[in-house]
Amino acid sequence: MTRDAADLPVPTTERAPVSDADIADLPSPARRYLRFMRVLGRPRDWSFRARFSGRFRMRPDQRWLRCTGWQYNSGLEIARVFHMRIDIAGLIPMYGHDIYRHGRGHMHGTLLGLIPLADGSGPAYDIGELVTYLNDAILLAPSMLLDLPASWHAIDNDSFEITLTDATNDTANTVSAVVTLDERGAPTTFTTTDRFRDVAGTPVRTRWSTPVVSWTNENRRPHPAHASAVWHLTNEPFPYADFRFSTKGNPIQPARIRP
């Protein structure tokens, strides 16, 4: 599903640049992070597109499989459209599609685009997709959060907690995460307990993190060059996704008036 197919909104005018006054009331580590992300003086992002490639696995004992994907996130309406292709044995494609819109999350997986493998929805997916949206915004387009119902709280000099609420439905979804920074203000880890791992067909709340291995700059926009996703199981961490954002073709594309 594309942005157009999802019928997501677009603004009619350019958005104002972010100023020092816009972040003055945020806690110190959050301000340091936003300065590292170079949001000051730049128009507020209202959406972005991103492309990546890497590897993925579904179980700790499974070998890594090659994957590629893309996503579109909107800040005018809290929405996320995510597509990933996983190549089994280098020949057979498996597709994963995640969408979050109107406060509802949905995950759908198929083999060859035809044979259903997974189909999930409900409160656990609503929360899980929203906190993944928050993770995307923190790492790729943080100025979107300045116009959303997000609250920021310092934990110490090098970390803060951020909470995001989406009240587009009668029952509001609220998620939180802890962002840890290095000496530059660059995020090193995003950690939350608002995600649910599938265990024998049942979603189980599990600590989840996205360590960032390295950062790069493109058009004066810092973004992760290499990051991973980790489930923190009882016995040991389970890294299950390892993504690299290609530097070719401007893979991180903040949209303006016409996406």
C-alpha positions in Angstrom: 0.0 0.0 0.0 1.4 3.4 -1.0 0.7 6.8 0.6 -1.8 7.6 -2.1 -3.5 4.2 -1.7 -3.8 4.8 2.1 -5.3 8.3 1.3 -3.0 10.0 3.8 -3.2 13.8 4.1 -0.7 16.4 2.8 -0.2 20.0 4.0 -1.2 22.9 1.8 1.6 25.2 2.9 5.2 24.9 3.9 5.8 24.3 7.6 7.7 26.7 9.8 11.3 26.0 10.6 12.2 24.7 14.1 13.6 27.5 16.3 15.4 27.5 19.7 12.1 28.6 21.3 10.4 25.4 20.0 12.7 23.2 22.1 13.5 25.5 25.0 11.1 23.7 27.4 12.4 20.2 26.6 14.8 18.5 29.0 18.5 19.0 28.4 19.3 15.5 26.9 16.3 15.9 24.5 17.6 19.3 23.3 21.1 17.9 22.8 19.6 15.1 20.8 17.6 17.4 18.6 20.6 19.6 17.9 22.6 16.5 16.9 19.7 15.6 14.5 20.0 19.2 13.0 16.3 20.0 13.3 17.0 23.7 14.2 16.4 26.1 11.3 14.9 23.3 9.1 11.2 23.1 8.2 9.3 20.6 10.3 9.0 17.3 8.6 5.4 16.1 8.1 6.3 12.7 6.6 9.2 10.7 5.3 10.1 7.7 3.1 12.9 5.4 3.8 14.5 2.4 2.1 16.8 -0.3 3.5 18.4 -3.6 2.9 19.8 -6.2 5.3 19.0 -9.5 6.9 16.2 -11.0 9.0 15.4 -14.1 11.0 12.3 -15.3 12.9 13.9 -17.6 15.5 17.2 -17.6 17.3 18.2 -20.9 15.8 17.3 -19.8 12.2 19.9 -18.7 9.7 19.8 -15.1 8.5 17.8 -14.3 5.4 18.4 -11.5 3.0 15.7 -8.7 3.0 14.8 -5.4 1.5 12.1 -2.9 2.4 10.7 0.5 2.4 8.3 2.6 4.5 6.3 5.8 4.6 5.4 7.6 7.8 3.1 10.5 8.2 3.0 13.1 11.0 -0.1 15.0 9.9 -2.0 11.9 10.8 -0.1 9.3 12.9 0.3 6.6 10.3 2.9 4.1 9.1 3.0 1.9 6.0 5.8 -0.6 6.0 6.7 -3.3 3.4 9.5 -5.9 3.6 10.6 -8.7 1.2 12.5 -11.6 2.7 14.2 -14.0 0.3 14.1 -17.7 1.3 17.1 -19.6 -0.1 17.6 -16.6 -2.4 14.7 -17.7 -4.6 11.3 -17.7 -2.7 10.0 -14.3 -1.6 8.1 -13.8 1.6 6.4 -10.5 2.1 5.6 -8.7 5.3 3.2 -5.7 5.4 2.6 -3.6 8.5 0.2 -0.6 8.7 -0.8 1.7 11.5 -3.7 4.1 10.9 -6.7 5.5 12.8 -5.2 4.0 16.0 -5.2 0.5 14.6 -2.2 -1.7 13.8 -2.3 -4.6 11.4 0.4 -7.1 10.3 0.1 -9.4 7.3 2.6 -11.9 5.9 2.5 -14.0 2.7 4.6 -16.4 0.8 5.0 -15.5 -2.9 2.5 -12.7 -2.2 -0.3 -15.4 -2.3 -0.1 -17.9 0.5 -1.1 -16.4 3.9 1.5 -16.9 6.6 0.5 -14.4 9.3 -2.3 -12.0 10.0 -2.4 -10.0 13.2 -4.5 -7.2 14.6 -5.9 -6.1 18.0 -4.7 -4.1 21.0 -1.2 -5.7 21.1 -0.7 -4.7 17.4 -2.1 -1.2 18.0 0.4 -0.6 20.7 3.3 -2.4 19.0 2.8 -0.5 15.7 2.6 2.9 17.5 5.8 2.4 19.4 7.5 1.3 16.2 6.2 4.6 14.6 7.8 6.4 17.6 11.1 4.5 17.0 11.1 5.6 13.4 10.5 9.2 14.3 13.3 9.2 16.8 15.8 7.8 14.4 14.7 9.3 11.1 12.5 12.4 11.4 12.4 13.8 15.0 10.9 17.2 14.1 7.6 15.4 13.4 7.3 14.7 17.2 7.3 18.4 18.0 3.8 18.7 16.5 2.5 15.5 18.1 1.2 14.8 21.6 4.6 13.7 22.9 6.1 14.3 26.3 9.8 14.3 27.1 11.4 13.5 30.5 15.1 13.5 31.4 16.4 10.3 33.0 20.0 11.5 33.3 22.5 13.5 31.2 22.6 10.9 28.5 19.1 9.5 28.3 15.4 10.6 28.2 12.0 9.0 28.2 9.5 9.9 25.5 5.8 9.1 25.6 3.5 9.4 22.6 -0.3 9.3 22.6 -2.6 8.7 19.7 -6.2 9.6 20.5 -7.7 9.1 17.0 -10.1 6.5 18.4 -12.3 6.3 21.4 -9.6 4.4 23.2 -6.3 6.3 23.1 -3.0 4.4 22.6 -0.1 5.5 24.7 3.5 4.2 24.4 6.8 5.1 26.0 10.5 4.4 25.3 13.9 5.3 26.7 16.4 6.8 24.3 20.1 6.6 25.2 22.6 9.1 23.7 26.4 9.1 23.1 28.6 12.1 23.8 27.5 13.8 20.6 23.8 13.5 21.4 23.3 10.7 18.8 20.9 7.9 19.9 22.7 4.7 20.6 19.6 2.7 21.7 15.8 3.0 21.7 14.3 0.6 24.3 10.7 -0.1 25.1 8.4 -2.7 26.7 5.5 -1.7 24.5 6.0 -4.3 21.9 4.7 -7.8 21.7 6.5 -10.9 20.3 4.6 -13.7 18.7 4.9 -16.8 20.9 3.0 -19.8 19.4 0.4 -17.5 18.0 0.0 -15.4 21.2 1.4 -11.8 21.4 3.6 -11.6 24.6 4.9 -8.2 25.9 8.7 -8.3 25.5 11.4 -5.8 25.9 12.5 -4.5 22.5 15.4 -2.3 21.5 17.0 -0.9 18.3 20.7 -0.4 18.8 22.3 1.9 16.3 25.7 0.7 15.1 26.7 3.8 13.1 25.4 7.1 11.8 25.9 9.0 8.5 24.9 12.3 7.1 23.1 13.1 3.9 22.0 16.6 2.9 22.9 17.7 6.4 20.5 15.1 7.8 22.0 12.6 10.2 20.4 9.1 10.0 21.4 5.6 10.9 23.7 3.9 8.4 23.4 0.6 10.3 20.9 -0.4 13.0 19.4 -3.6 14.3 16.3 -4.8 16.2 16.5 -7.0 19.3 14.0 -9.0 21.4 15.3 -9.3 25.0 14.3 -12.8 25.9 14.5 -14.3 29.4 17.8 -16.2 28.7 19.5 -13.9 26.2 19.0 -11.1 23.7 17.7 -12.2 20.3 18.8 -9.9 17.4 16.4 -10.6 14.6 16.8 -7.7 12.1 19.9 -6.0 10.8 19.3 -3.1 8.5 21.6 -0.8 6.4 20.2 2.3 4.9 21.8 2.7 1.5 23.6 5.9 0.7 22.4 5.7 -3.0 19.4 7.6 -4.2 18.7 9.6 -1.1 17.1 6.8 0.9 15.7 9.0 3.6 13.4 11.5 1.9 11.5 13.9 4.1 8.4 15.0 2.1 7.4 18.5 1.6 4.3 19.7 -0.2 4.3 17.0 -2.8 5.6 13.6 -1.6 
